[in-house]
Amino acid sequence: MCGIFAVFNLDHKPVNVNGLYEASCSIRHRGPDDEGFLLIDTSTGNVEPRKGPDSVAHFGDIPDIRRQIDSNYDLGFVFRRLSILDLSSHGHQPMSDIEKDHWLIFNGEIYNYIEIRSELESLGYKFRSGTDTEVIINSYRQWGEECFKKFNGMWGMILYDKKKKKLLCSRDRFGVKPLYYYYDEKNPTILILASELKSIIKYLQTTGFRNFNINQNAVYDYFIYSFVDHSSETFLNNLHNLDASTILTVEGGKLDFRKYFEVNINTETVTYSKSDFERYSRQFNELFTDSIRLRLRTDVSVGSCLSGGLDSSSIVCVINKLIQTDPNINRDVIGTLQKTFSAVYNDKAADESEFIKEIVNFTKCDAHYIYPNSEDLAKDVERFIYHLDEPFVSTSMYAQWNVMRLAHNSGIKVLLDGQGSDEIFAGYEVYYAFLYTQLLKSMRLVSFSGELMRNFSKGMKIISRGAKFYFKNKKQAKAQGTELEYIKNDFIEKNSERNVLNFRTSSNLQTRLFEDLTKYSLPNLLRYEDRNSMAFSIEARTPFLDYRLVEFAMNLPVNYKIHKGYSKWVLRDAMKNEVPAKVIWRKDKKGFPTPEAEWLKTLKGEIISTLSAQAPHLDSFLDTKKIINNYDNILSNPDIKTNFLWKVYNYAKWKQIFEI
C-alpha cells in the first residue's frame, strides 16, 4: 500500500520538479517508509531516477529531486512506500525490469502474486525481489494488458513502456484503491494522475494554477440526494476518478479508456431449493476462507476491524480458525492471538459492545477499544476533512477514523475490514422492498407473502418509505420545515432536470445490488476506507471484494440472499458454525453509527464561524444566514436529518482547507 503520483506534459514541456516534490510531501502519510522519483524524456527514452529526503533505498549516487534540471523530462513519477511485502530496499519504486524498458509505480496488493510468480518462473523469468510489484512488471511483459485479468487484488498503477512510448494506467476491478486524473479537454496539454486529489491540487497550485472550478453537478447531488462518488466526476471540474476495472492508455498524446472486466449478474427469481442452497453455502465458505487466507499474506503486523456486525465478526472468526488450523499462516508475523479494533460509545443507540464482546469471548482475541467523542472530533475535524479529500455526507466515518488511529498506535500496518458484503449479499433494509417487488412482478405470490409476513412490521415501513422516496417529487414538495427551506430555489430550478434517481432500478434486487456495488453505495465507502486507513499509514484489506466472491454473489439467485426474513442468508448459514449465534441471527444493523446530533451541538461555534467566513462562496445556493440563525431549530427538527448541518459545514470547510 502506497501513494503514487505522475505528471505527463503532453506538449512535451519539462515537468515542474518542485511540484513533484510538493506532491510527494502531500501524500507522505500514504508511504512514510520510502520515497522515490523518476524523470523520463519520452522523446529520447532518457530516464533519471531521483531521491528525496525520505528515500531510504536508492541505488548509486542519484541526485535529489529538489535539485533543478535543464533537461526536457516531460514525464515524472512520484512514489511513497508503505512497506508491506519484502521490507528490504529491493521493494523501492519506481521499479523497472532488468532491461529498464518498463517502469512502474504501484499502490495496492496482488494477493495471488506467489502463484503468478511461480508461473512466470516456469516461463524463464528471474526475480530480484520478493515483491508483488516485480510480478506485475513481468506479468505485463509476458501477457500485456491481459495480465490484469490474472490479478486477484486491489490496485492503482501507472506503467511506462519505453519501447512503445506508451503510458498505461489501471485500477482494480471494484475500485478498492483510488486513481484520479486531471485532464482538461479544452486545453489538453497536461495529464496528472494520483492516489489522492490533494496531491493533484498541490501540484497545480505549486505551478501557479488557481483556476479551480466547482462541479455544480457534484454539489447538487451532494445536497439534494446525499450522493458522492457515484460517477467519475469529482467536486472539481476536469478532475476525475478513473473508473474501476478500467485501463487508461496514452499514446501519441491521445487518451484511451477501456474496460478489462465485467461482472455478469443473475436477475432471475428461482424456486428455492434446499440442496442447491447447501451447495451455495459450502461454495461461499470455501471462497470466503480462501479470500481471507490470501489477505493474510504480509511481512508486517495484521489486525481486524470489529464492529460487532455479521461481516466483521465473520472475518475475525475465520482468521481465528486459520491461525489455529492452517500450517501456511505465518504466525511469526500474525501471532497466535488475533488483534481486533473497535469503536464503542456510552450512547446505547450507537453502541454495539454486547456483540463485540460476544466475538472477543468466543475467539479469545486481543481486543482494543476506542471511544470517539465530540471533543476529539472538534480537535480532529480539520485534519479529518483534509484526509477525506472531498466532502462527505455524515460524521459516521469518524468512528472508522478512530479505529484506524487506534490500530496505528498499536503498531498495526495491515487491517482487514468487511466492506462490500452489504452490496453483494443484500445487507441493507431497503433491499427487502426490492425483493418484495421482484417476487410480485414474477408472480411468486406464495414467496412474497411468506417473506412479508416474516417481517411484516419492518416490511410495511420499508415499502412505505420507498414509495414516498420514489413517487414524491422533492423539487415540487413544500420546502417549509425541511432542509430544502435552506437551499435556494433558483439553484434547485437550475438543476431541475438532473435526477440521479432516474437511473436507478426500482424493481429488481440483483440489479439494484450491482448498482450499489459499482455506483451508489460502495464507491464512497471505499474512499472513506482508503483515506481513513492511509491517514494513519495502514493498509486496509477487504475480503468480501475478492473478485471470485463477487462473481459468485452476483450469480447467486436473490432467493438465497434474503430468506425467511433474514438478509445475507447464505452468509449466515455458511458461518453458523464459525460465528456465535447471537451475532449470526441478529437483525438490527448499525454500520458505523455516531451520536451525530450531540456532536454537532459541540461543534456549533466552529460550524457557525466557518459558515460566516465562507458565506460569499455559499450564498449562491444556500441561505447561509438563515442556517446560522436557525442552527438549533434545524438540529431539533425531526423532518431534517442531522447530517444536513454536517454537509453544509463539511463543504464550507473543504473549500477553506484546500483554498478552492
N, C-alpha and C positions, 0 to 999 in steps of 0.2 A: 504494500500500500504506500502510495507516494503522491507527489504533486508534479504535474507536467505543464509545460508552457512552451509555445512556439510562435514565432513570427516569420511570415513569408511575405517579403515585399515583391508583389507580382510585377511591379515596374522595375525590379532589379536594383533599386537603390539600396544602399547599405542599411542594415538594421541598426536600431539605436541601442548601443551596448549598455549605456546607463539604464535604459528602460528594461533591458533583460535582467539586470541586477536588481532593480527595484521590484520587478515582478517576482523574482525569486524570494526576496525578503517578505513579500506579502503573503506567501504560502509556506513559510518556514514551518508552521505548525503541522503541515502535512508530511514533512520529512526533515526532522531535525538531525538525523544521523549522518547525512552526507549531502553534498551539493555538487552538481556538475553542469557544465555548459558546453555547447558545440556551435561553432560558426561554420557555415557552408556557403561556398560560392557555387551556385547551381550552374553557372555558365562554364566554369573550368573544372569543377569537381574538387577543387581545393577544400580541405577540411582542417579546422583548427580547434582542438579541444581547449577549454579554459577551466580554471578553478575559481572558487570563491572562498570567502572567509570560513565557511563551514565545511569545506571539502576536506575529508579525511582520507580519501582514496583517490590518488592521481598518479599517473604513470609518466615518469620523466619530468623534466623541468618545464612544465607548461605555464604560460603566463596567466595572470589574474584577470578576471573578466572586467575589472574596474580600470584596466589599462586601455587607453583609447587605441584605435586602429585606423589605418588608412585604406586597407584592402576592401574589395567590393563583396563583402559577405551579405547576401540578400536573404539568407535563411538562418535563423537562430533557434537553438534548442535550450531549454532550461529544465533541470531535473532536481527534485528534492526527494531524498530517500528516507523512508521508514523501513529499517532492516527487519525482514521477517524470515526470509529463506537465505541460506548461505550468508552469514553475517560478516564475512570477510570482505576485503577490498575487491574481490572478483565480482561482487554484485554492483559495482559502480556503473552508473549511467550518466550520459548516453552511452549505450553499448553497441558494438559493431560485431560483424562476423570477422573471421580471421583475415579475409581479404580487404576488409574495410570498405566493402561495396554497399552495405546496408547498415543504417544507423537507426537505433530505436530508443524512444523514451516511452515508458510503460507504467501505468498506475493500475494496480489490481493484483489478482492472483489467478493462475491457471492451476486448478486443483489436481487435474489429471496429468500434470507435467511429467511425472515419473514414467507413466505408461507411454506417453508420446516420445519422451527421450529414448526409451528402450527401442521403440520402433525406428527412430532416426538413427540410433547407433547401429541397428541391424542393416541400415542402408549405407553405412560407412561414415556417418558424421562423427566428428570428435568434439568434445566439450571441455571448456577450460574452467567452468564454474558449476556450482550446484543449484543454480537459479532457474526459475521458470522463464526469465527474460531471454536467456540464451536459447531456450527451447522454442520460444516464439520466433526468433530470428531464423533459426534453422528450419522451422516448420514453413515459414514463408518462402525460404529458398527452395524447399522441396515441393510444396504444394501451391504456392502462390496464394491468392485470395481465398482459395478453398480451405486454407488452414483454419480459418475462424470457425468453420463448422465442426472441427475436431476438438475445439477447446471447451472444457467444462470449467467455467469460472466467471469472473467479473473483471471488466477492464475498460479503460480508455487508453488508447495507444496512438502514437504518431511515429511513422516509419518513413525514412527517406531512402529510396532506391536510386543510388548514384548512376548505375548503368542506364536505367530507363528515364532518369531525370524526373522521377515521379514521387510526389508526396502522398502517402496513404495514411488515413486515419480510420480508426474503428472503435465502436462501442459495443459492449456486451449485449446479449440477446434481450435483456429486460431493463437495461439502463441502471443497473445496480451502482456502477461507477459513472461519474459525470464526465462529460466532454462538451465544452462550449466553444463557439466560434464567433468571431466578429468579421463581418463582410458586408460592405456597402455596395449594392449592385449599381448604384448611380455613380459611384466613384471607386471602381474595382481595382484599387492599387495595392491593397494590403489584406492579408488573411492572418488573423490571430486565433490561436487555439489554446485552451487551458482547462485545467481541472476545476477552477473556480472563477466566477465572474470578477471577483475583486482584483485578480492579477491582470486581467484584460483592462479593467478601468485604470489600474495603477500605471500600466504601460502607456496607455493613451494620454493620461494626464501628465506623465513624465515627459512625453514628447510634445506637450503643448496643446493637446486636443481638449477642448472644453464643451464642444457642441453636442452634448448628450440630449437626445430627445426621448421623452417618456412615451412608451407604447400605451396609448389610450385603451386599446382592446384589453390589455392585461389589467389595467386599473379598473375598468368596468366589470370584468369578470370577477375580480377580487372583491369589490364592494357589493355588487349585486348578488353574485352566486357563491361567493367564498371559494372560488376555484383558482388554483395556482398550479403551474407545471403541467397543465393539461394539453399543451401544444408545444411546438418547438420555439414559440415566441417567449421572450422574457419581458421584464418591465422596461427594457431599453430597446429602442429600435436598432436594427442591424446587429443585435446580439442574440444569438440563438443557442438552443440545445441541439446537439447532434442527436437525431432520433436513435432510440435503442435498435440494436441489430442492423446498424447501417454502416456502410463503408463510404467514406468521402475520399476521393482521389483528386489530385491537382496535377494536370499535365498541360504544358503549353499555356499556362495561365488560366485554364478553364477548370471549373469545379464540376464534379460529377458525383451524384449521390445514388446509391443503390442498396437494396436490402439483401442480406445474405441468409436470413432466417425468417420463417413464418410459422405460426402455431396453427394447426388445424383444430377446429372446435366442433364438438358434437352437440348440435342444438336439438336433438330429438328427445322425446319423452318415451321411456320404455316401461314395460311391465316389470315390477320389482321381482328379482329372483334371489332367493337366499343363497343358492350355490354360486351364482355369479358374484354376489356381494362378498362371500367368504373369499373368493379368488381375488377380488379387488382389494380386500383388506390385507391379505398376505402380500400382494404386489406392492401396495403402499408401504407396508412395514419394511420390506426389503429395500425399496428405493430411498426411503427416508433415512434408514440406518446407514446406507452407503453414502448418502449425501453428507451426513454428519461426519462419518469416518473420514471422507476426503477433506472436509473442512477443519479437521484436527491436525492436518499436516502443517507443521510450523517448527521453527527453531527458537521460538520465544514463548513467553508465558501466555496462557489461554484462560479465559473466563466466559461466563454466560450471563446475559440479562435474565432476570427472573421477575416477572410481573405478577405471577400467580394465576395467569390465564392459561388456557389449554396449550397454546402454541409454545410459549417459552418453557412451560413445565414439561412438555413432551421432549423438547431439546435437552433440557437438563437431565431428565430421567434416562434418555437414550445414551447420552455421554457417560452418565454414571455406570450404565451397564457395559459400555465399551471399555471403560477404564478397568472394569473388573474381569472382563472375559476375552478381549481382543489382544492377542500377543503382538500385533503390529503397532499398537498405540505406544507412542514414546512417553512413557511415564516419567522419564528423567526431566522432560520439559513440562508436561501437563500436570504431573503429580499424581498421587493416589487419591486425593480428595479434590473434587471439583470446586472452583471458586465461583460464587454467584453474587450478583449485584442487583439491589432492589431499591426503589423509591417508595417510602411509606409516609403516612400522614396521620395526624390526630383526628382529622376530619373523616368520619366513617363513610361519607358519601364518596370519597376519593380513595379510601384505604383498602388494600387487598391483603393485609398482613395474615389473616387467617388461612388463606390459600397458599401464600408464600411459605408460611411455617409448615404447612402440610407437606410440601415438597422438600423443604430443608430437613425435616424429621425423617422423611422416607429415604432420602439419598445420603443423609449424614454429611452434606456438603459443607464447605467453608463459606458461610453466608456473611455478606456485608450489606449494611443498610445506610441509606441517607435520607434526610428529612427536609425536602425542599420547603422553603417558606418565603413569605413576601419580602422580608428584609434582605435575604440573599438575592432574590430576583432584582430588587432595587439596585443592589451593588453590581450585579452581573449584566443588567439589561442592555447596556450599550455594546458590550463585548458579545453577548448572546445574539443580538440582532446583526452585528457585523459579520459574525461567522456564518450565519444562515444565508448570506449573500443577497437574498431578495425578501420582500415582505412575506409573512406567513400569517395564517388566519386565527391562531389562538395561542394561549400560553401552554398548551398541553405538552409541547415538545421540551419545555423547561424541565420536566421530570426526567426525560431521556438525557438531557444535557447534564443533569446532576449525577445520573447513573454513570455516564462516561467519565465524569470528573472523579468519581469515587473509584472506578476501575483504574484510571491513570494513577491516582495516588496510592493504589495498592500494587503498582508495578506491572499491570496487565497491558499487553500490546495487541492482543487479538481477542475479540469478544463476539460470541455467537448470539444472534437475535432472531426473532420469529416473524420478521416482515414477510408479507406475501401470502401467508396462509389464508387470511380472510378473503382475499381476492380470488383465490383459486378453489377454495372449499366452502365458500358462501358463509362467512362468519358474521356478517353484519345483519342486524334485524331487518333492514329494508329488503333483504333478499327473499324473505318469506313471501312478500307481496308478489314478487316476480314468479315465484314457484306457483302460487295460487292462480295467477293469471295464465301461466303456461298450461297448467292442468285443466283449467276451464276451457281454454282455446282448443286443446286437443281432446276435449270431451271425456276426460278421465275423471268423471264426477265422483266416483267412489273414493279415489285417492285424494281428490280435492277436499271432500267433506271430512275425510279421516284426518288429514293434516290440519285443517282449520279447527276441528273440534278439539284436537290435542293441545292447541294453543289459542283457544277461541278469544280470550280477552286481549292477549297481545296481538293476535292476528287482526282483529277488528280495528285496533288502534293503528296498526301499520297500514291497513287498507285505507282507513280514513285519512291518515296523514299523507299517504301517497296521492290520494285523489285531490286533496287540497293543493298539493305541490305541483301536480301536473295540469290541473284544469283551471286553476286560478291564475289569471294574468296579473302578475305582481305590478307590472308597469302601469296598469289602469286601476289598480286597487287604491282604496283610500289610504293615503300616506300617513294621516294623522295618527300618532300613537305608535308608529313603527319606525325602524331605522331609516325608511325612505323619507321620513319627515326632514331628515338632516342631510339628504342628498339632493342637490339642486335639480329641479325639473328639466332645465334645458340640457343638462348632462345626460339625463335619462332619455329624453326625447331624441337627442342627437344620436344615441346608440340604440334606438328603439328596435331596429331591425336585427340587432345582434342578440341571439338567444341560443346559448350553447346547449341548452336542454333539448333543443330540436334535433340534435344529432345523437341523442341517447335512446336506446331501446326502452320500450315500456312494457314488453310482454314476454321476452324470452330470457330466462335466468342465465343460461350459459353465455349468451351474447353480452348481457349486462356484466357478467364477471370478467369477460375478456376486455370490455371497455374500461372497467375499473383497473384491471391489471395493466393496461397499456396507456391509459389517459387520465382518468378522473380521480383515481384514488392513490394507487401505488407510486406513481412518479413523484408526487410531493412528499410522501413518506420516505422514499429513498433519498431525496435531497436532505431531509432532516437527519436521517440516519448517517449519511456520509458526512455532513458538516458538523453535527454534534460529536461524532466519534473522532473525526480528524482534528477538531479544535483541541483535542487532548491527545493527539498523536496515537490514536487507536485505530486498528483495522477492524471494521465490523463485517461479519460474515453471515449470510442469510441462507440457511439450508433449504428452506421451502422454495427458493428460487433456483435450485438446480434444474436445468432445462429438462431433464428426464422426468422430474417430478411434475413440472408444469405441463408438459405434454400429456402425461398420464391424467392429470386433473382435468385438463381441457377436453379430454376424450371420455371422461367418466360421466355417464348419464346423471342428470341432476337428481334423479330419484335416490341416488346413493350419496348425495351431498346433504340434502335436507330430508329427514325421515323420522317419523314418529314424533314430530315436533321439535327435533334437535337439528341444529346446524352442524356442519362438519362431521356428518355421520360416519363416514369411512375413517376419518382421523380418530374419532372417539373409539370406534371399535378396534382399530389396529393397535391403539395404545392402551386398551383397557387392562392389559396385564403388565404394563410398564409404568403407568401413572396412577396414583391413588384415586379411588372412586369419587371422592369429594370434589376433586378438580375435573375429572373426566365428565361428570354428569352435571356440572354447574351450567346454568343457562344465562346468568347475568354476565354481561360483557362491559368492561370499563375502558380498556385500551390504556391510554396514558392520561388519566384524569388529573386535574388540578383544581384546587378551590379558587377558581379564577375570579369570582366576584370579590372575594375578600382581598385577593392580591391587588386588584385594580383600585380598591379603596386606599391601600397603602401607597400605590403609585400615583395617586391623584395629583399631587403637587408637581411631580416630574412630567406627567402627561399634559397637564394644562400649560406648563411652561414651554414644553416642546411645541404644542399646537399654536400657542401665541406667537412663537418665533417663526414658525413655518406657515402661518396663515396666508401670506401672499402666494405661496405655492399650492395651497389647498382650496382657496376660496373660489376657484374656477368650477369646482364640482361639489364642494362640501360647504355647509353653513357652519363654518368653524366657530364663530362667535356663539351661535345657538348651542352647539355641542358643549362648549366650555361652560356656558351659563346653566345648562340643564344636566350637567355631569351626573349628579346624584340621582336625578329622576330617571335618566337613561339606565343607570346601573340597577335600579329597583323595578323597572318596568318589565313585567313578565312577557310582554309581546316583543321585546327587543333582546336578542341574545347578548350575553355579556361580552362575547368576542367582538361585537361591533366597535366598542371603545378601543379594544386592543388593535383591531385592524386600522383604525384611524391613526392611533399613536404609532404603531409599527411602521406604517407607510411614511408618516412625517419624520420619524426618527431615522429611517433608512435613507431618505433624501438628505437629511442633515449629515449623517455619518459619512456618506460617500460623496458629498458635495455635488449632488446631481441637481 
